[in-house]
Amino acid sequence: MNVYVTPGGRKAVPQLIERAAGPDARLIHDPHGAPLLAGSDLNISISHSRNFAAVAVSARGRIGIDIEEPRLEQLRRVIGKFLAPEEMPLWGDRLLAAWTCKEAVFKAAGVPGIGLGSILLVEPDVAMVPDGRRFRLQTLETADYTISTAYEEH
């Protein structure tokens, strides 16, 4: 999996797609809104925050990416909707990392309507979805943003 990040928010997504998949890359969406690259074997996932954009591409299978800027107070208000009590000791005050992991798994799982609360973060680098599939996670936390990627274990 290759990951590309740049400042610029939503407006920077086209340049990241070109950088990741080449100048002829054409972005389309499946019926559920997930991004696809027309005429390409690459899988793609896209995320943006107010000030940053991120794109992940892989030839190995579905992937997910999420990038978020710090917003601790907002996440504290909804913690019970996305973190189960048994997950809280694992994540402590790393709520943004937990949130981005779950968002990345949501995208990689490809199950429309799955709730973030039903994605279990069983280890810092492993998540499970209700159908039993496991996903590997990678997270980078900086002062400006937190970014997580997910791909299904095989």
C-alpha positions as CSV (number, residue, x, y, z in Angstrom):
1,M,0.0,0.0,0.0
2,N,1.2,3.5,-0.9
3,V,0.0,6.5,1.0
4,Y,0.1,10.1,-0.1
5,V,-0.6,13.1,2.1
6,T,-0.6,16.8,1.3
7,P,-1.9,20.1,2.6
8,G,-4.8,21.6,0.8
9,G,-7.9,19.7,2.0
10,R,-10.5,18.6,-0.5
11,K,-9.0,20.7,-3.3
12,A,-5.7,18.7,-3.2
13,V,-7.4,15.3,-3.8
14,P,-7.1,15.4,-7.7
15,Q,-3.3,16.1,-7.5
16,L,-2.8,13.2,-5.0
17,I,-4.8,10.9,-7.3
18,E,-2.6,11.8,-10.2
19,R,0.5,11.4,-8.1
20,A,-0.7,8.0,-6.8
21,A,-2.1,6.5,-10.0
22,G,-0.8,8.6,-12.9
23,P,-2.0,11.4,-15.1
24,D,-4.6,9.3,-16.9
25,A,-6.3,8.1,-13.7
26,R,-10.0,8.7,-13.7
27,L,-11.9,8.6,-10.4
28,I,-15.4,7.1,-10.4
29,H,-17.6,5.8,-7.6
30,D,-19.4,2.5,-6.9
31,P,-23.2,2.5,-6.2
32,H,-22.4,3.0,-2.5
33,G,-20.1,6.0,-3.1
34,A,-16.8,4.2,-2.6
35,P,-14.0,5.6,-4.9
36,L,-12.7,3.5,-7.8
37,L,-10.1,4.1,-10.5
38,A,-11.6,3.5,-13.9
39,G,-9.5,1.1,-16.0
40,S,-7.1,0.3,-13.2
41,D,-6.3,-2.7,-11.0
42,L,-5.4,-0.4,-8.1
43,N,-7.7,-0.1,-5.1
44,I,-8.0,3.5,-3.8
45,S,-9.2,5.1,-0.6
46,I,-9.5,8.9,-0.1
47,S,-9.8,11.1,2.9
48,H,-9.6,14.8,3.6
49,S,-9.9,17.1,6.5
50,R,-10.2,20.9,6.5
51,N,-6.5,21.4,5.8
52,F,-5.1,18.0,4.6
53,A,-5.8,15.4,1.9
54,A,-4.7,11.7,1.9
55,V,-4.9,9.0,-0.7
56,A,-4.0,5.3,-0.4
57,V,-3.6,2.9,-3.3
58,S,-2.9,-0.8,-3.3
59,A,-2.9,-3.6,-5.8
60,R,-3.5,-6.2,-3.0
61,G,-7.1,-5.6,-2.1
62,R,-9.6,-3.2,-0.5
63,I,-8.0,-0.6,1.7
64,G,-9.2,2.3,3.8
65,I,-7.7,5.6,4.9
66,D,-8.8,8.4,7.2
67,I,-7.1,11.7,8.1
68,E,-8.4,14.0,10.8
69,E,-7.2,17.1,12.5
70,P,-7.3,17.4,16.3
71,R,-10.8,17.7,17.8
72,L,-10.6,16.0,21.2
73,E,-13.6,17.8,22.8
74,Q,-15.9,16.8,20.0
75,L,-14.8,13.1,20.2
76,R,-15.2,13.1,24.0
77,R,-18.9,14.0,23.5
78,V,-19.6,11.0,21.3
79,I,-17.1,8.5,22.7
80,G,-19.9,6.0,23.7
81,K,-21.0,5.8,20.0
82,F,-17.7,4.6,18.6
83,L,-15.7,3.0,21.5
84,A,-17.0,0.0,23.5
85,P,-16.1,0.0,27.2
86,E,-13.6,-2.9,26.6
87,E,-11.8,-0.7,24.0
88,M,-11.3,2.3,26.2
89,P,-8.3,1.0,28.2
90,L,-6.5,0.2,25.0
91,W,-7.0,3.7,23.5
92,G,-7.0,5.9,26.6
93,D,-6.7,9.5,25.5
94,R,-5.9,8.6,21.9
95,L,-9.5,9.1,20.8
96,L,-8.5,10.6,17.4
97,A,-6.4,7.6,16.6
98,A,-9.2,5.2,17.6
99,W,-11.7,7.3,15.4
100,T,-9.4,7.3,12.4
101,C,-8.8,3.5,12.7
102,K,-12.5,2.8,12.8
103,E,-13.1,5.1,9.8
104,A,-10.3,3.4,7.8
105,V,-11.8,-0.1,8.6
106,F,-15.3,1.1,7.7
107,K,-13.9,2.0,4.2
108,A,-11.8,-1.1,3.8
109,A,-14.6,-3.4,4.9
110,G,-17.0,-2.2,2.2
111,V,-20.1,-2.9,4.2
112,P,-22.6,0.0,3.8
113,G,-24.3,1.0,7.0
114,I,-21.9,-0.7,9.4
115,G,-21.7,1.4,12.6
116,L,-18.3,2.5,14.0
117,G,-19.4,1.0,17.3
118,S,-19.6,-2.5,15.8
119,I,-15.9,-2.3,14.6
120,L,-13.8,-3.6,17.4
121,L,-10.3,-2.4,17.9
122,V,-8.9,-5.6,19.5
123,E,-5.2,-4.5,19.5
124,P,-3.5,-1.2,18.5
125,D,-2.9,-2.6,15.0
126,V,-5.9,-5.0,14.6
127,A,-9.6,-4.5,14.1
128,M,-12.5,-6.9,13.6
129,V,-15.9,-6.3,11.9
130,P,-19.1,-8.2,12.8
131,D,-18.7,-10.8,10.0
132,G,-15.4,-11.9,11.6
133,R,-12.9,-10.4,9.1
134,R,-9.8,-8.9,10.6
135,F,-8.0,-5.8,9.4
136,R,-4.4,-4.6,10.0
137,L,-4.1,-1.0,11.0
138,Q,-1.3,1.6,10.8
139,T,-1.6,5.0,12.5
140,L,0.6,8.1,12.4
141,E,-0.1,10.8,15.0
142,T,1.4,14.3,14.4
143,A,0.6,17.7,15.9
144,D,-1.3,18.6,12.8
145,Y,-3.2,15.5,12.0
146,T,-3.8,11.8,12.7
147,I,-3.9,9.3,9.8
148,S,-4.8,5.7,9.8
149,T,-4.9,3.0,7.1
150,A,-6.5,-0.4,7.1
151,Y,-6.4,-3.5,5.0
152,E,-7.9,-6.9,5.4
153,E,-5.8,-9.8,6.7
154,H,-5.7,-12.8,4.4
